[in-house]
């Protein structure tokens, strides 16, 4: 009987082994079922989002959960195809991220997947030949799993997973699950980008319609230009926007309007065609982008006003027959994503519509000026045919009557009246000449030149300065003096636009008493106690060279008053 006991136990042992194996298979099946269920939930979670930023965040979070990884990241490949433009992480706190420093750009092991977009699984990532180590304060990582995420057969980015919990490393099941998630992620990303693109195009169309409405409602050019820049900033996420117009004879560009940053330091600045991103867009007639405008070797003509900023795009305005009317420059903050082709295409369409709107504004302005000129011509005819003739006749009558006046005092008074009438006739004739100078096409008189300078200053100031002129400016002021005066007027208005922060500027030009006087008064911040005064020195030197004076005062009511006076007989 004792010899049969071991044999009776053999069926029991086999049964226990079978039960244990069955239990293990049940556990594996349950685990597989739970993992498949988690994968389906992750796919649904990723696919529900339409905002691209939320989709990318959900992908990283789902990958970390499915692979049971301590750290997960999604690196988005930039337009150049060699570096990472965005890096989204899970598992690191904000404090840890701040201590580590800037996000990686795709060097070392991370760049290996960019160069070879194939699944990569490692037991020890430090042993890989492409590994370059981790920066200071970076947590220690060993196990690694990386897979590419494709959108329409193009690699959009890579999923990076490190430090598998509770196991030696990532296995085939982990790779299979994450590969399935990557496929679903590609579809979700594509849908989110299409939604984002449709939304962006709708916003561009709405902005274009708003600009057209403003034009039809009678808004000025400067108001329309400001609206164009503001809407471009809002839709593109730019921190800075400049609208530049082409200078005559292809001499370069001038900043007509600026938004964001140092506005006063940019408005009115002239930009060369060579060595600048705006000049390149104007010369080529196509959009030009920069991944980092503050440190782009292609544009050595950049200035300090772009320091601290990042990606930029310059879009030409009015591309017709090889000629560009201007450029719209948009600049994002440092670390922001670059401008992509998906963003630039609708922006280019918006720029074309904006250029048409500006052209319409110019045509309407020309029509208004033509109406003004016609009205001036009518006034000039009336003054010449009625006022001057009657004054001349009155003067002749008084001059004839003076011969019949015996009292010396009365005769002198009549002759003085005749002289006053002659002087009045001269003033009216000068006024008539000023009214007709534009229509005649001359435009070289001091009155016309002063009006032109004041009109040009309107774009930099943001409002129209008030201009008043008295005396025989076009006939009594010598050409050399007129040249200096026009230059002084331009410099004074430029100073008011750049440094004064004024809301009102008044310009008075008077020729009387053997001298010509220019007065420019603003209600700005006044003259700084310290700072650059080279502009004022230039104005003073011009006055001294002509035997005149320059006086700059600050009235009790605030602002600045500039008086530039020179004799006419110098």
Beta strands, then each sheet from edge to edge (+ up, - down):
strand 1: 69-77
strand 2: 84-90
strand 3: 120-122
strand 4: 144-151
strand 5: 154-164
strand 6: 240-246
strand 7: 253-259
strand 8: 270-271
strand 9: 288-290
strand 10: 309-317
strand 11: 326-333
strand 12: 466-470
strand 13: 505-512
strand 14: 515-522
strand 15: 549-553
strand 16: 560-567
sheet 1: 2+ 1- 5+ 4- 3+
sheet 2: 8+ 7- 6+ 11- 10+ 9-
sheet 3: 12+ 13+ 14- 16+ 15-
end
